[in-house]
Amino acid sequence: MKKHLFSFILSTMTASSLIAAPQAVVFDWGNVIGFNDRSVVVDFMCDSLNLSESEFEAANLEKRKAMKSGKSDTDFWIEFAKKRGIQLPKDWAEQYTETLKKSIGADPNMYVLIDQLKDNGIRVGMLSNIDDRYTKLIRDFGFYAPFEPCLLS
């Protein structure tokens, strides 16, 4: 009888631990929280600078080189437009920033879920492999803020 009781208690404890609420949930960025849509940026740049896609790609390679030497991408594109005689609107830099933010594709529904988890006392973390420039944009827009810890490689 003791053996059956012990087995029952052990089974009950094991089953209850399997259905216990999680203490933490860890998310990945790519294709979970955010969906990078580069075409949003490409379309904006081609429209605002009167470029074909191939002209944009060539200029974008120049921009990457300029950024390695310390120039910001916004400054590069403004200078690029001036050299080509293109008059950009006064709020172009803000439009560009909003375009970058839109291209990151942070899913607002996932942030609702994250808030619900945190409201229920569940710790929410981020573990993702992602490139440095993209990481900086996401951090600058505050999309990593709810995650503790936020581990990126």
Salt bridges, closest charged atoms under 4 A:
GLU57 OE2 - ARG38 NH1 2.83
ASP73 OD2 - ARG133 NH2 2.42
GLU79 OE1 - LYS71 NZ 2.79
GLU79 OE2 - LYS83 NZ 3.47
ASP140 OD2 - LYS136 NZ 2.69
